[in-house]
Structure formats: C-alpha cells, structure tokens
Amino acid sequence: MASWGANIRMAIATVIVFWTPVEILGRINFFNEFWVEPEKYAWQMTAILLGFIALGVYLWFKGKKRKTKENQGN
C-alpha cells in the first residue's frame, strides 16, 4: 500500500509514452477502427461479445464454486 502512489505515477507515464503513437496514427487515419463502422464488422463484434459472455460465465462458475467450497469448510 505504501508504494501505490509511486506505482500509479509510473504507470500513468508509461501509458502516455506508449499510447502517444497510437493517437498520432489514429489522427492520420492509419487504423481502420471497427467501432467507427460496426455494421461492416459484424462477425468481429459478435466474436468480442461471445468472448465477454464466455468470460462472464467462467467467472460466475468460478465464484459459485469458491463460495460452495467456503461454505463446506465452515
């Protein structure tokens, strides 16, 4: 906990350094970003949605399993 301040300050600086080229390339239209025209990228959007759903189901089952295990221990 004592070093969180320094870690956060360093993380912010790191993100700024690494994100700057992405911002510059985005302004000169280097990227074809799928969220600008999502209707052209239906299967990619569906894949991302399925990934989030799968992650949610996995975390739900894992939490349910952990809760069941803790209740059996008491």
FENQUI-V311691 format. One record per residue. N is the residue number from 1. D_FIRST is the distance of its C-alpha to the first C-alpha in Angstrom with 2 decimals. Layout:
BEGIN
n->[N;N]
d_first->[D_FIRST;D_FIRST]
END
This chain:
BEGIN
n->[1;2;3;4;5;6;7;8;9;10;11;12;13;14;15;16;17;18;19;20;21;22;23;24;25;26;27;28;29;30;31;32;33;34;35;36;37;38;39;40;41;42;43;44;45;46;47;48;49;50;51;52;53;54;55;56;57;58;59;60;61;62;63;64;65;66;67;68;69;70;71;72;73;74]
d_first->[0.00;3.78;5.53;5.38;8.28;10.23;9.98;11.25;13.84;15.04;15.31;17.37;19.60;20.17;21.21;23.53;25.15;25.78;26.80;29.31;32.05;31.76;32.36;35.25;36.89;36.56;38.40;41.29;41.55;40.72;39.02;40.84;38.12;39.02;37.42;39.88;42.85;41.60;45.18;45.95;43.12;43.59;42.95;39.69;38.45;39.64;37.85;34.52;35.18;36.10;32.95;30.80;33.04;32.80;29.00;29.06;31.61;29.75;26.50;28.67;30.51;27.46;25.91;29.34;29.73;26.39;27.33;30.78;29.51;27.25;30.26;32.53;30.33;30.60]
END
